[in-house]
Amino acid sequence: MQPVAAAMDLSQGEGDCYIGHVIPTVTGIQHKLKLLNDKSMTPLINAINNGLQERFHDILISDDYNVATMLIPKFKLTTN
């Protein structure tokens, strides 16, 4: 749950949190969860990934969100 908790802490911050942070945050969580190898946590990891994909699917393919992400200098040149 550490990747999810860290992402929640960042998104709840009152400082620099913009709409362009959504896609990198969601894809970052998914990537970190893929790297986990604990077999006892496989059902939880799958449930979280499925939930993220279902909840954020429209956002991940949205041109508006992708443009907002590209306009943040930190993510401007980052590719998947």
Buried (B, 14 or more C-beta within 10 A) or exposed (E): EEBEEBBEEBEEEEEEEEEBBBBBBBBBBBEBBEEEEEEEEEEEBEEBBEEBEEEBEEBBEBEEBBEBBBEBEEBEEEEE
